[in-house]
């Protein structure tokens, strides 16, 4: 365990040219916490699982502040360049970096497997807040699990409201790639739940392929599109997009060219957008509540406020569903709403109720970010 002080003046590790600040090579069972990593604008990264190793597993990164790794968009706060499994990345503040987290290699080697990314605040990134790369086969990688595993991305605030690159360097807040097309890992999935995706002036908020459970999130983009599932390096497979609240001036939820040998479902969402649903391949969209972006204030408490007062909680009686089945949990672990409260009522979108004002987040859920009303 490597730890700085819990309270008082922080322990600061300062970036220096030619060396990544924390370098992990063939490390396992390591906890790193309560440190401030300050890159000082040098062309280095914050925490790196180095490519020269065979793999890094069972790593916990928590309560870190990672800042000023912004020499270029390619400089990341956290990056894995070797196979990485069973990582936990939680309760971290990552800002003013080129990319918040870049997990995996560009060619699909060195997979990031069975990770948990939770309760983080990632903002002011030039490129992605988080990217998890697509994966080729895992044959020959020591220690990789043979059984299906799940990577969980939950209760984070991912914002590109400031400093986002434009043009050809524009990137989504979160992008997840496909799993191995066959063999070990092909049945892995992402569970992405309880996150606030906030603003992206030049790109969509989320893009993914592979096996995805995307539920109980808030998506807010006043300058463009929200959710896109489409071929990137492979075809989208098992996909369930359920019980999200989406606000966008462009499209709300779009699914392009999925592999119809697998099941895709888009249901239970409340979508207020210029074009709420664009679903190809015969995917049904009738089990969603859709309306124009301008109509959101009729149904939600304060959808037009800034981050400091934003409230996407449904007005009383405004978003009850037609049937209870749409809000039923699709799988174990999907029975809580955006606030982390048990989903006991059939209500469109990311909040389950109860009637009345927004009760706020359950204890211990999400980063408590000053000036972020949905984080409270």
C-alpha positions as CSV (number, residue, x, y, z in Angstrom):
1,X,0.0,0.0,0.0
2,X,1.3,3.4,-1.0
3,X,-0.6,6.3,0.7
4,X,-0.4,9.9,1.3
5,X,-2.2,11.6,4.3
6,X,-6.0,11.4,4.5
7,X,-6.3,15.0,5.8
8,X,-4.3,18.2,5.7
9,X,-1.6,19.1,3.2
10,X,-1.5,16.6,0.4
11,X,1.6,14.5,-0.6
12,X,2.4,15.7,-4.2
13,X,4.3,13.7,-6.7
14,X,5.4,16.1,-9.5
15,X,5.8,15.1,-13.1
16,X,9.2,15.2,-14.7
17,X,10.2,14.9,-18.3
18,X,11.2,11.4,-19.5
19,X,9.4,9.5,-16.7
20,X,5.8,8.6,-16.0
21,X,4.9,9.7,-12.4
22,X,3.8,6.2,-11.2
23,X,5.1,3.3,-13.2
24,X,3.8,-0.2,-12.7
25,X,5.7,-3.2,-14.3
26,X,4.4,-6.7,-13.5
27,X,2.9,-5.4,-10.3
28,X,0.0,-7.1,-8.5
29,X,-2.0,-6.5,-5.3
30,X,-1.1,-2.9,-5.0
31,X,-3.1,-0.1,-3.4
32,X,-2.2,3.6,-4.2
33,X,-4.3,6.3,-2.5
34,X,-4.5,9.8,-1.1
35,X,-1.9,11.3,-3.4
36,X,-1.8,14.3,-5.7
37,X,-0.1,13.7,-9.0
38,X,0.8,17.0,-10.8
39,X,2.2,16.6,-14.3
40,X,3.2,20.2,-14.6
41,X,2.4,20.1,-18.3
42,X,5.3,17.7,-19.1
43,X,4.9,15.1,-21.9
44,X,4.3,12.2,-19.4
45,X,1.4,10.3,-17.9
46,X,0.2,10.0,-14.3
47,X,-0.3,6.3,-13.5
48,X,0.9,3.8,-16.2
49,X,0.9,0.0,-16.4
50,X,4.0,-0.1,-18.7
51,X,4.0,-2.0,-22.0
52,X,7.3,-3.7,-21.2
53,X,5.6,-5.9,-18.5
54,X,3.5,-9.0,-19.0
55,X,0.6,-7.6,-17.0
56,X,-0.6,-5.8,-13.9
57,X,-3.5,-7.1,-11.9
58,X,-5.4,-6.4,-8.7
59,X,-4.6,-2.7,-8.5
60,X,-6.6,-0.2,-6.5
61,X,-6.3,3.5,-7.3
62,X,-8.4,5.6,-4.9
63,X,-8.7,9.1,-3.6
64,X,-6.1,10.5,-6.0
65,X,-6.0,13.9,-7.5
66,X,-4.5,13.7,-11.0
67,X,-3.9,17.0,-12.8
68,X,-1.9,18.9,-15.4
69,X,-1.0,16.0,-17.6
70,X,-2.1,18.1,-20.6
71,X,1.0,18.6,-22.7
72,X,-1.0,16.9,-25.5
73,X,-4.2,14.9,-26.0
74,X,-2.1,11.8,-25.8
75,X,-1.0,12.4,-22.2
76,X,-3.3,10.5,-19.9
77,X,-4.1,10.6,-16.2
78,X,-4.3,6.8,-16.0
79,X,-3.3,4.4,-18.8
80,X,-2.7,0.6,-19.1
81,X,-0.4,-0.5,-21.9
82,X,0.0,-4.1,-20.6
83,X,-2.8,-6.6,-19.9
84,X,-4.7,-5.4,-16.8
85,X,-7.4,-7.2,-14.9
86,X,-9.3,-6.7,-11.6
87,X,-8.4,-3.0,-11.3
88,X,-10.5,-0.7,-9.1
89,X,-10.4,3.0,-9.9
90,X,-12.5,5.0,-7.5
91,X,-13.0,8.3,-5.8
92,X,-10.5,10.1,-7.9
93,X,-10.5,13.7,-9.2
94,X,-8.9,13.9,-12.7
95,X,-8.8,17.2,-14.5
96,X,-6.7,19.2,-17.0
97,X,-5.3,16.2,-18.7
98,X,-5.0,15.1,-22.4
99,X,-7.1,12.0,-21.7
100,X,-8.6,11.0,-18.4
101,X,-8.2,7.2,-18.6
102,X,-6.9,5.3,-21.6
103,X,-7.2,1.6,-20.9
104,X,-5.7,-0.9,-23.4
105,X,-3.6,-0.6,-26.5
106,X,-4.7,1.0,-29.8
107,X,-4.4,-2.3,-31.7
108,X,-6.7,-4.2,-29.3
109,X,-3.9,-6.0,-27.5
110,X,-3.3,-5.6,-23.7
111,X,-7.0,-5.9,-22.7
112,X,-8.5,-4.2,-19.7
113,X,-10.6,-6.9,-18.0
114,X,-13.0,-7.1,-15.1
115,X,-12.4,-3.5,-13.9
116,X,-14.5,-1.3,-11.6
117,X,-14.5,2.4,-12.3
118,X,-16.7,4.3,-9.8
119,X,-17.3,7.5,-8.0
120,X,-14.8,9.5,-10.1
121,X,-15.0,13.1,-11.3
122,X,-13.2,13.4,-14.7
123,X,-13.4,16.8,-16.4
124,X,-11.5,19.4,-18.4
125,X,-10.0,16.8,-20.7
126,X,-8.8,17.5,-24.2
127,X,-9.8,14.1,-25.5
128,X,-11.8,11.3,-23.9
129,X,-12.8,11.4,-20.2
130,X,-12.4,7.6,-20.4
131,X,-11.7,5.2,-23.3
132,X,-11.5,1.4,-23.0
133,X,-10.0,0.0,-26.1
134,X,-11.4,-2.9,-28.1
135,X,-9.9,-6.3,-27.5
136,X,-8.5,-9.0,-29.8
137,X,-8.1,-12.6,-28.6
138,X,-6.7,-13.2,-25.1
139,X,-5.0,-16.5,-26.0
140,X,-1.6,-16.8,-24.4
141,X,-2.1,-14.0,-21.9
142,X,-1.3,-15.4,-18.4
143,X,-4.0,-15.3,-15.8
144,X,-6.8,-14.2,-17.9
145,X,-10.2,-15.6,-16.7
146,X,-11.9,-18.1,-18.9
147,X,-15.4,-17.4,-17.5
148,X,-17.4,-14.3,-18.5
149,X,-16.6,-11.2,-16.5
150,X,-18.1,-7.7,-16.2
151,X,-16.4,-4.3,-16.2
152,X,-18.5,-1.8,-14.2
153,X,-18.5,2.0,-14.9
154,X,-20.8,3.5,-12.3
155,X,-21.6,6.7,-10.4
156,X,-19.0,8.9,-12.1
157,X,-19.3,12.5,-13.4
158,X,-17.8,12.7,-16.9
159,X,-17.8,16.2,-18.2
160,X,-16.4,17.8,-21.3
161,X,-18.0,21.2,-20.8
162,X,-14.5,22.8,-20.8
163,X,-11.3,22.4,-22.8
164,X,-12.6,19.8,-25.2
165,X,-10.7,19.5,-28.5
166,X,-12.7,20.2,-31.7
167,X,-12.4,19.1,-35.3
168,X,-10.6,15.8,-36.0
169,X,-9.4,15.6,-32.4
170,X,-12.9,15.8,-30.8
171,X,-13.7,12.7,-28.7
172,X,-16.8,11.4,-26.7
173,X,-16.8,11.5,-23.0
174,X,-16.8,7.7,-22.8
175,X,-16.0,5.2,-25.5
176,X,-16.0,1.4,-24.9
177,X,-14.8,-1.0,-27.6
178,X,-15.7,-4.6,-28.3
179,X,-14.6,-7.7,-26.5
180,X,-12.8,-10.6,-28.3
181,X,-15.0,-11.8,-31.2
182,X,-14.5,-15.4,-30.1
183,X,-13.0,-17.4,-27.3
184,X,-12.3,-16.3,-23.7
185,X,-13.8,-12.8,-23.1
186,X,-16.3,-12.9,-26.0
187,X,-19.1,-13.0,-23.5
188,X,-17.8,-10.3,-21.2
189,X,-19.9,-7.1,-20.9
190,X,-19.8,-3.5,-19.7
191,X,-22.3,-2.4,-17.1
192,X,-22.5,1.4,-17.2
193,X,-24.9,2.7,-14.6
194,X,-25.6,5.8,-12.4
195,X,-23.3,8.1,-14.3
196,X,-23.8,11.8,-15.2
197,X,-22.5,12.5,-18.7
198,X,-22.4,16.2,-19.0
199,X,-21.9,18.3,-22.1
200,X,-19.7,17.8,-25.1
201,X,-19.6,20.7,-27.6
202,X,-18.0,18.8,-30.4
203,X,-18.9,15.1,-30.0
204,X,-21.5,12.7,-28.6
205,X,-21.5,11.9,-24.9
206,X,-21.2,8.1,-25.2
207,X,-20.1,5.7,-27.9
208,X,-19.9,1.9,-27.6
209,X,-19.9,-1.5,-29.3
210,X,-19.7,-5.0,-27.9
211,X,-21.9,-6.3,-25.0
212,X,-23.3,-3.4,-23.1
213,X,-25.8,-2.8,-20.3
214,X,-26.4,1.0,-20.2
215,X,-28.9,1.9,-17.6
216,X,-30.0,4.5,-15.0
217,X,-27.7,7.2,-16.3
218,X,-28.2,11.0,-17.0
219,X,-27.1,12.3,-20.3
220,X,-27.0,16.1,-21.0
221,X,-25.7,17.6,-24.1
222,X,-26.9,21.1,-25.1
223,X,-24.6,21.2,-28.2
224,X,-25.2,17.9,-29.9
225,X,-25.8,14.1,-29.6
226,X,-26.0,11.8,-26.6
227,X,-25.8,8.0,-27.0
228,X,-24.4,6.1,-30.0
229,X,-23.9,2.4,-30.4
230,X,-22.4,1.5,-33.7
231,X,-19.6,-0.5,-35.4
232,X,-16.2,0.9,-34.6
233,X,-13.8,-2.1,-34.8
234,X,-16.5,-4.7,-34.7
235,X,-20.3,-5.0,-34.7
236,X,-22.4,-4.2,-31.6
237,X,-23.6,-7.4,-29.9
238,X,-25.8,-7.8,-26.8
239,X,-27.0,-4.3,-26.0
240,X,-29.5,-3.1,-23.5
241,X,-30.2,0.6,-23.1
242,X,-32.7,1.0,-20.3
243,X,-34.1,3.5,-17.9
244,X,-31.9,6.5,-18.8
245,X,-32.8,10.1,-18.9
246,X,-31.5,11.8,-22.0
247,X,-31.4,15.5,-23.0
248,X,-29.7,16.4,-26.3
249,X,-30.2,19.0,-29.1
250,X,-29.1,16.3,-31.6
251,X,-30.1,12.7,-31.5
252,X,-30.9,11.1,-28.1
253,X,-30.2,7.3,-28.6
254,X,-28.9,5.9,-31.9
255,X,-28.1,2.2,-32.6
256,X,-26.5,1.5,-36.0
257,X,-26.0,-1.9,-37.7
258,X,-25.9,-4.2,-34.7
259,X,-25.3,-8.0,-35.1
260,X,-28.9,-9.2,-35.1
261,X,-27.8,-12.7,-34.1
262,X,-27.7,-11.1,-30.6
263,X,-30.4,-9.3,-28.7
264,X,-30.7,-5.5,-28.6
265,X,-33.2,-3.7,-26.5
266,X,-33.9,0.0,-26.0
267,X,-36.6,0.5,-23.4
268,X,-37.8,2.5,-20.4
269,X,-35.8,5.6,-21.3
270,X,-37.0,9.2,-21.1
271,X,-35.5,11.0,-24.1
272,X,-35.9,14.7,-24.9
273,X,-34.0,15.5,-28.0
274,X,-34.0,17.0,-31.5
275,X,-34.3,13.4,-32.8
276,X,-35.0,11.2,-29.8
277,X,-34.5,7.7,-31.3
278,X,-32.6,6.4,-34.3
279,X,-32.8,2.6,-34.2
280,X,-31.8,0.3,-37.0
281,X,-32.0,-3.4,-37.5
282,X,-35.6,-3.8,-36.4
283,X,-35.0,-2.7,-32.8
284,X,-38.3,-1.6,-31.3
285,X,-38.5,1.9,-29.7
286,X,-42.1,2.0,-28.5
287,X,-41.3,1.3,-24.9
288,X,-39.7,4.7,-24.4
289,X,-41.0,8.1,-23.5
290,X,-39.9,10.6,-26.2
291,X,-40.4,14.3,-26.7
292,X,-38.7,17.3,-28.1
293,X,-35.8,18.9,-26.2
294,X,-37.9,22.0,-25.7
295,X,-40.6,20.1,-23.9
296,X,-38.4,18.7,-21.1
297,X,-39.4,21.4,-18.7
298,X,-43.0,20.1,-18.8
299,X,-41.8,16.8,-17.4
300,X,-38.6,17.4,-15.4
301,X,-37.9,19.6,-12.5
302,X,-35.1,21.9,-13.8
303,X,-33.7,20.6,-17.1
304,X,-32.6,24.0,-18.4
305,X,-30.4,25.0,-15.4
306,X,-26.7,24.8,-15.4
307,X,-24.8,22.1,-13.5
308,X,-25.2,23.9,-10.2
309,X,-29.0,23.7,-10.3
310,X,-29.7,20.9,-12.9
311,X,-32.5,18.6,-11.8
312,X,-33.8,15.9,-14.1
313,X,-36.1,14.4,-11.5
314,X,-39.6,13.9,-12.9
315,X,-42.4,16.3,-12.0
316,X,-45.0,14.5,-9.9
317,X,-47.2,12.3,-12.1
318,X,-45.4,13.3,-15.3
319,X,-43.4,10.2,-16.3
320,X,-45.2,7.1,-15.0
321,X,-44.8,4.2,-17.4
322,X,-47.5,2.2,-19.2
323,X,-46.4,-1.1,-17.6
324,X,-44.2,-2.2,-14.7
325,X,-42.2,-4.6,-16.8
326,X,-40.1,-2.0,-18.6
327,X,-38.5,-0.9,-15.3
328,X,-37.8,-4.4,-14.0
329,X,-34.1,-5.2,-13.5
330,X,-32.5,-6.7,-16.6
331,X,-29.9,-8.6,-14.5
332,X,-28.5,-8.8,-11.1
333,X,-27.1,-5.4,-9.9
334,X,-29.5,-3.4,-12.1
335,X,-32.2,-2.7,-9.5
336,X,-31.1,0.8,-8.4
337,X,-31.8,4.2,-10.0
338,X,-29.4,7.0,-10.7
339,X,-29.6,8.1,-7.0
340,X,-28.6,4.6,-5.9
341,X,-32.0,4.0,-4.5
342,X,-34.0,0.8,-5.0
343,X,-36.1,0.9,-8.2
344,X,-39.6,0.2,-6.8
345,X,-41.9,2.2,-9.1
346,X,-42.4,2.0,-12.9
347,X,-41.2,5.4,-14.0
348,X,-39.6,6.4,-17.3
349,X,-36.0,7.4,-17.1
350,X,-33.2,7.3,-14.6
351,X,-35.1,8.1,-11.4
352,X,-37.6,5.7,-9.8
353,X,-39.3,8.2,-7.5
354,X,-40.7,8.6,-4.8
355,X,-43.2,11.4,-5.7
356,X,-42.3,14.8,-4.6
357,X,-38.9,16.6,-4.8
358,X,-35.7,14.8,-5.7
359,X,-34.5,13.0,-2.5
360,X,-30.9,13.1,-3.7
361,X,-28.3,10.4,-3.8
362,X,-28.0,7.6,-1.3
363,X,-25.1,7.8,1.1
364,X,-21.8,6.9,-0.5
365,X,-23.0,7.1,-4.1
366,X,-21.1,9.2,-6.6
367,X,-18.5,11.9,-6.2
368,X,-19.7,14.9,-4.1
369,X,-18.7,17.6,-6.5
370,X,-19.2,21.2,-5.5
371,X,-21.5,23.0,-7.9
372,X,-23.1,19.8,-9.2
373,X,-26.7,19.5,-8.2
374,X,-27.3,15.9,-9.5
375,X,-24.2,14.8,-7.5
376,X,-25.8,15.7,-4.2
